[in-house]
Amino acid sequence: MTRMTDPINIFWFRRDLRLNDNHGLFEALNGSSKVLPIFIFDTEILDMLPKNDARVIFIHNTLQRINTELKNSHNSGIAMFYGNPISVFEQLMKNYKLQTVYTNHDYEPYARARDSKIKTLLNENGVAFKTFKDQVIFEKDDIVKSDGKPYLVYTPYMKRWKEALRNNTVKNFDTSKLLKGLMPSESLPNLSLSDIGFENTLKPIGPYKLTSELIQDYEAKRNFPALDSTSKLGPHLRFGTVSIRQIVKKAKTEYQDTFLQELIWREFFMQILWHFPKTQTQSFKPKYDRMVWRNNEEEFKLWCEGKTGYPMVDAGMRQLNKTGFMHNRVRMVVGSFLCKHLLIDWRWGEAYFAKKLHDYDMASNIGNWQWVAGCGVDAAPYFRIFNPTSQIQKFDKNFNYIKQWCPDFQELTYPVPIIDHKLARIRCLNAYREALN
């Protein structure tokens, strides 16, 4: 048994909630001391969320499954804490003789600031802080132009990414034979949902689906929201219950380029947020912040509730509100409608999606909202305005998706359109031109 006076290492679970192919955990278990795995329910994040947030429930359920596996197979577990990470590590240093804290990189602005403070605190107390690349294949400056500057256009980034993948071996971090290096589980703190102020009242986030058939059919089916042709991988990549290395390997094995390129979009937006953290709140193209948005609160409320009078927009928002998911084609339609038909600031939509999407990822969410508003990197031009009616003809001509989520669309009680498409288009073009000229 490891005594509290014996030196130990810590592995800090964050966006990597799995035992297998976990880079930071692998490195920790290869150290010379026993490893205490921990997870911190960070009050800086949780205090901003509703108390039945499905994502917190998903995290908690995943931790409990890992705990059960570790207890049954290795007499170990994850020590769970609730509070500010600084305070948690101050307490850990009082309770244990820490050598090194291991974890995996996180690229979001809050996480970077938090990790900088944690590193300073630990180093001042003689504890090392080591982080590793895990949630992406390529990060930070891994994929840059010949002059060392980041790519701002997706296609050349994507081509360089694929070239780098061909020229580099993607290593698997097998921890299966190393878990005996974990600390025994006596008295490790565990937390219930009620301990962290949450309640399990929502439908849980489901498993992902990644069959060979789904990947092979992805190009042909991905734009049709009525088809059950999406993998639902988003939340699992977001919280690391699956390894991105395993998913990329699967996509390569199936030789399905379109599916792989969607994974590359994820990394493209991550490196943009890394290099340009200001985009969390500001347009990448500064001149777009001169836009005079209408920001009509009543119209925003109707958009949120799926009561705009445009069936595809309403179906998408109702699907989001009911399930925490929205098909990607529909995300583009509802995003364009908010920014360009209603002239409501993209940040309002980004914040609403951040609250509702089970697969919410800051980099992708910001990247896609700035794309649809025309103000981001490699964005759709401001004069590209989705026609929400013609989108139905292209991608849901039999109304199967709309009937599922908006069954009242042909009834007398269905709301009339809150804005005429032609008038909205003219108004949008005039507003953008006035701001950009």
Disulfide bonds with the S-S distance in Angstrom:
none
